[in-house]
Amino acid sequence: MPRDFKDFIRENEKTANQEDDKVKDYQKIIDKYKDMDQNSLMTTLFEEASKLKQQGKLDSNSLNGIKTTLAPFLNDQQKQMLNELVTAIDEQK
């Protein structure tokens, strides 16, 4: 059955609203951490990673996926730091 234009508009509005919600969620995360110094940020990162690992929501595959996603946006020094972080988180108990 062919879709009509109204259905097309509704679907696109829904998708746009979902994208807006994602942007707002990301902005909340950025705002939460933006004023932290590096030591506090690293401590928080490892605490959160530990919680996610215990919940079964973070594993080697997901860490490598994050690394693959972020790498194209980073310079060589940032990529090296990301690799070190991913390795440290992956080895964390």
C-alpha atoms as one frame of an Amber mdcrd trajectory, in Angstrom:
protein
   0.000   0.000   0.000   1.541   3.335  -0.992   2.193   5.820   1.739   0.604
   9.192   1.505   2.296  12.514   2.026   0.841  13.016   5.526   2.376   9.727
   6.685   5.691  10.771   5.189   5.585  14.111   7.047   4.626  12.445  10.351
   7.491   9.965  10.075  10.007  12.700   9.301   8.757  14.879  12.157   9.101
  11.926  14.537  12.655  11.279  13.342  13.546  14.962  13.678  12.143  15.066
  17.220  14.141  11.971  18.167  17.308  13.585  16.800  16.567  16.775  18.763
  16.178  14.676  21.907  19.547  12.998  21.272  21.228  16.382  20.857  19.675
  17.566  24.134  20.850  14.398  25.894  24.390  14.875  24.580  24.349  18.509
  25.658  23.322  17.495  29.199  26.247  15.074  29.329  28.657  17.722  28.061
  27.357  20.245  30.590  27.755  17.708  33.417  31.448  17.117  32.703  32.705
  20.283  31.015  34.027  21.995  34.149  35.859  18.962  35.568  39.628  18.879
  35.685  41.373  15.963  33.975  41.884  13.932  37.166  38.231  14.211  38.188
  37.109  13.403  34.673  39.308  10.287  34.512  38.126   9.102  37.924  34.512
   9.537  36.872  35.152   7.814  33.538  36.619   4.731  35.210  33.852   4.632
  37.829  31.171   4.792  35.145  32.957   2.207  33.009  33.160  -0.138  35.994
  29.424   0.212  36.641  28.591  -0.445  32.996  30.854  -3.489  32.907  29.190
  -4.905  36.026  25.790  -4.390  34.385  27.007  -6.170  31.250  26.592  -3.022
  29.163  30.269  -2.483  28.343  32.654  -5.019  26.866  35.640  -5.180  24.512
  33.453  -5.048  21.418  31.580  -1.954  22.531  34.836  -0.253  23.551  36.322
  -0.969  20.137  33.151   0.368  18.540  33.509   3.610  20.482  37.158   3.842
  19.464  36.315   3.234  15.800  33.580   5.863  15.903  35.708   8.548  17.543
  39.043   7.961  15.813  38.275   9.822  12.553  37.631  13.008  14.548  40.898
  12.922  16.476  44.474  13.908  15.777  47.316  11.428  16.304  47.948  12.440
  19.913  44.251  12.179  20.765  44.034   8.771  19.060  46.940   7.541  21.154
  45.246   8.758  24.341  41.975   7.133  23.275  43.776   3.829  22.639  45.372
   4.006  26.082  42.030   4.774  27.735  40.220   1.979  25.929  42.963  -0.475
  26.872  42.893   0.637  30.520  39.113   0.417  30.712  39.096  -2.959  29.001
  41.641  -4.319  31.479  39.819  -2.810  34.464  38.039  -5.287  36.739
